[in-house]
């Protein structure tokens, strides 16, 4: 039985009087010990005949009275192992230090329990009488006494008197050989993990397993000033957990570890990806970030098991990367009103690239190209005014993409390789080619546009956040915000953003390995930025957009 399990009195009585309880000392002394051991022990030894009920009760009372008065030597002499008993009772007195001890004899427990012979099949085994007793220990630090029921095994000695059979469980039923009972510091239970408002986070599919990792970071107690005290039984070997029998002084409570997550937004995120995944046939993921802090407010995956795509996915984000490319073009002197034609197709590395619409739009301004998500305009204008390393540089220096992020979980850092020539870089301008990222990265892009400053996304408040090298100028940032707002009002993001005032967004449609295009969407509203992707979800406004909209409608108020 486990040490912390409740031990029945009858079971303890059997253990007290079993041969293992007697051990080599008393059985061997009574039956087979050498003459010099017998001389050392004197003429008094255990005999096979049990004491009478009256003898047992009287001996038990005498022993308990001596123990209660603190006369441990007298109490020890009233046992069948005086030296061991005196040592055990002395240790209890010195290590537990009760201010007062009250011990009262109870009644007999069951019938006399015979013990099998320990030395010889021809020798009669001693028989004991088990008696219960009640203990009440007082401590100066508390007005509540420690009360428990104990058991004494009474045996008959060769002088005709009864004596207490000494085993460690005489002190407490749970105390065994190789264990120590003492007052020691006790600490509060390890802190729980909650959302930013103290709400529980259990029950969210995408957080299953994640919370266990954070529990290891939760406050564990252990600070001396926060400790209480209690009576504990500890294994002398140092292995195994101690058993707390009684709390003398309550420890200070251990605070919960509050993550940056918001339970309300987390619930919406779980529902959003579940809806867009169509029963798991289209993997989906989503991340929501607080732009002012970089705190991750929600993340969800469907299916919830397996890879955390929201953090560790590594696929092309399509036209959502045009937010970063636009920042580079605006810094290069392009303005929203700059005429930038949108041809029907253009060539990249010997392959034609088209738009989501079939017609050429020669009279477009750059604002038109952004809101309509014209691939050909971005490729041709980028090739004309940018360098092959421009996009990787601005992505890292302004948006933090490519820095080593320490979010609190394993995550894939966005990769935008520096190409050796413009032909290789052109595909990256529209989020294709060798660009790899995930909703965590693209939600952070939207958050950086909203706040104007990159804040590394984190899940634990107070985590060190590595800054980006620089910020966009006020003019460039203002124009970028205007373009994203216009896209949400009248561009490719208008349908999912309808009815969400103040929304700013960018859609993305990514081609990967010739499969159905992946749907991407990144947006912000107020102090909330959200990005989602749906594998095989087609256009960004069709699948990822509605998932993002579900959270933006709730907001971060």
Buried (B, 14 or more C-beta within 10 A) or exposed (E): EEBEEEBEBBBBBBBBBBBEBBBEBBBBBBBBBEEEEBEEBEEBBBBBEBBEBEBBBBBBBBBBBBBBEEEBEBBBBBBBBBBBBBBBBBBBBEBBBBEEBBBEBBEBBEEBBBBEBBBEEEBEBBBBBBBBBBBBBBBEEBEEBBEBBBBBBBBBBEEEBBBBBBBBBBBBBBBBEEBBBBBBBBBBEBBBBBBBEEEEBEEBBBBEEBBEEBBEBBBBBEEEEBBBBBBBBBBEEEEEEBBEBBBBBEBEEBEBBBBBBBBBBBBBBBBBBBBBBBEEEBBBBBBBBBBBBBBBBBBBBBBBEEBBBBBBBBBBBBBBBBBBBBBBBBBBEBEBEBEBBBBBBBEBEEEEBEBBEEEBBEEBBBBBBBBBBBBBBBBBBBBEBBBBBBBBBBBBBBBBBBBEBBBBBEBBBBBBBBBEEBBBBBBBBBBBBBBBBBBBBBBBBBBBBBBBBBBBBBBBEEBEBEEBEEBBEEEBBEBBBBBBBBBBBEBBBBEBBEEBEEBBBBBBBBBBEEEEBBBBBBBBBBBBBBBBBBBBBBBBBBBBBBBBBBBBEBEBE
